Amino acid sequence: MIVSYQTIGQNLTQKANLFLNGLSPELKSRTLFKLEGNERFNMNYVPIARKGPTFHDFDQSNKQAALNLLKASISEEGYRKTNEIMELEKVLIIIEQNRFKMPDGSDMRDPLNYHFCIFGTPSAEGYWGWRFEGHHISLNFTINRGQIVSATPSFFGSNPGIVKVKEQNGKEVLKKETDLGFQLINMLSQKQLKIARFSDSAPREILTGNDRKATNLEPKGISYDELDEPQQTVLLKLLKIYVDNYEFGFSSVLFQKIIDAGFENLFFAWAGSLTKGKGHYYRIQGPMLLIEYDNIQNNANHVHTVVRDLTNDFAEDLLYAHYKNEHKN
């Protein structure tokens, strides 16, 4: 369904406008929303009714333009995960035998049921935003002057975590997120483990859920400074797995923001099993960052991950400052 990732030489605003200009008036009206409206904050990662057209609505040209916009907004690795998560819907169709339906009677599992919404008017000079969302994917972008200034909250999930049926058997979309988490927790000494592991049981879900404003959870776990150098290396490698899902320019800016906030202020916290196959949870938390990973549903074979910028989800702080400054003039 999705072509392989390739570098395309046009900027993000041009790709958004190429996508919009190829749509029929009816589809375009379903795609566009106000930048200041509440719909932009309507983040969800479960199979529910959503606004915005899907791949079902697009001809081949529309699909390619939509995918070009997506490719320009995330990294090659982020695109790989997005594509494979969508393809897992085919696995769920087999496992569940299409038993579950949406309120409108359509099948709940559908690899084409992913929605495109654009907020505001894509322009090289001002703010606008866009969202790509469906089951186990929620990618939210705010752009100013052609550059991504916010790409959080971002959610990737995987059900199954590891595919155990013939269709895509052995596929593990979020393998690095899982493996590095276990590597780090099992590198800790008994003394360190008592600090890092805050509960013997994992929460059933990521704690921030789909809240518009992520809660700055009470810092738990072990601090960066309490780790030895090899452990610190693994923690930063795990952190980069999440940061590197984004388009290179934004990824670099976000990582520098984490550096400026201080690695010494990062905490790694764990709950649940220390071995695969049983429920487990971890989070990486700092002054401006919260990353959550949870795997407990479906016999610990159903992964949810989210990245939140505690200071700038949905670019709310930037837009607030922008509008405040405008009203002064």
SULSUL-V784544 format. One record per pair of residues at least 12 apart in sequence whose C-alpha atoms are under 6 Angstrom apart, sorted by the first residue. I is the first residue (numbers start at 1). J is the second residue. D is the distance in Angstrom with one decimal. If there is no record, write none. Layout:
BEGIN
[[I;J;D] [I;J;D]]
END
This chain:
BEGIN
[[13;122;5.5] [13;123;6.0] [13;146;5.7] [15;69;5.3] [19;65;4.9] [19;66;5.7] [30;52;5.4] [31;52;4.9] [31;117;4.9] [31;118;5.9] [32;118;5.1] [32;119;5.9] [33;119;4.7] [34;119;5.2] [34;120;5.0] [35;119;4.5] [35;120;4.5] [41;212;6.0] [43;210;5.9] [44;210;5.9] [45;135;5.2] [45;136;4.8] [45;137;5.7] [45;138;5.9] [46;135;5.0] [47;135;5.0] [52;115;5.3] [52;116;5.3] [52;117;5.2] [53;115;5.4] [53;116;5.8] [54;113;5.6] [54;114;5.2] [54;115;4.5] [55;112;5.2] [73;247;5.3] [74;246;4.2] [74;247;4.1] [75;245;5.3] [75;246;5.0] [75;247;4.6] [77;245;6.0] [78;245;4.2] [86;111;5.1] [87;111;5.9] [89;109;5.3] [89;110;5.7] [89;111;5.3] [93;109;6.0] [114;133;5.5] [114;134;4.5] [115;132;5.7] [115;133;5.3] [116;131;5.9] [116;132;5.0] [117;130;5.5] [117;131;5.2] [118;130;4.2] [124;145;4.7] [124;146;5.2] [125;145;4.6] [126;144;5.3] [126;145;5.5] [127;143;5.5] [127;144;4.4] [128;142;5.9] [128;143;5.4] [129;141;5.4] [129;142;4.2] [129;143;5.6] [136;156;5.6] [136;157;4.5] [137;155;5.5] [137;156;5.0] [138;154;5.6] [138;155;5.0] [139;154;4.9] [140;152;5.8] [150;315;5.3] [152;308;5.6] [152;313;5.1] [153;307;5.7] [153;308;4.9] [153;313;5.7] [154;306;5.6] [154;307;5.4] [155;305;5.7] [155;306;4.4] [156;305;5.4] [157;303;5.3] [157;304;4.3] [157;305;5.9] [158;302;5.8] [158;303;5.0] [159;302;4.6] [160;301;5.5] [160;302;5.3] [161;301;4.6] [161;302;4.8] [161;303;5.7] [180;238;5.9] [195;221;5.5] [195;222;5.5] [196;221;3.8] [196;222;4.6] [196;269;5.0] [196;270;5.9] [197;269;5.9] [197;270;4.5] [197;271;5.5] [198;271;5.7] [199;271;4.7] [200;271;5.7] [200;272;4.6] [201;271;5.7] [201;272;4.0] [202;271;4.9] [202;272;4.4] [202;279;5.8] [202;280;5.0] [202;281;5.4] [204;296;6.0] [206;294;5.8] [220;269;5.7] [221;267;5.9] [221;268;5.3] [221;269;3.9] [222;267;5.3] [222;268;5.4] [223;266;5.8] [223;267;4.3] [224;264;5.3] [224;266;5.5] [225;264;5.5] [265;286;5.6] [266;285;5.5] [266;286;4.5] [267;284;5.7] [267;285;5.2] [268;283;5.9] [268;284;4.8] [269;282;5.4] [269;283;5.4] [270;282;4.3] [277;300;5.6] [278;300;5.2] [279;295;5.6] [279;296;4.0] [279;300;4.9] [280;295;5.5] [281;293;5.6] [281;294;4.4] [288;309;5.7] [288;310;4.8] [288;311;5.6] [289;308;6.0] [289;309;4.9] [289;310;5.6] [290;307;5.9] [290;308;5.2] [291;306;5.7] [291;307;4.6] [292;305;5.5] [292;306;5.4] [293;305;4.5]]
END
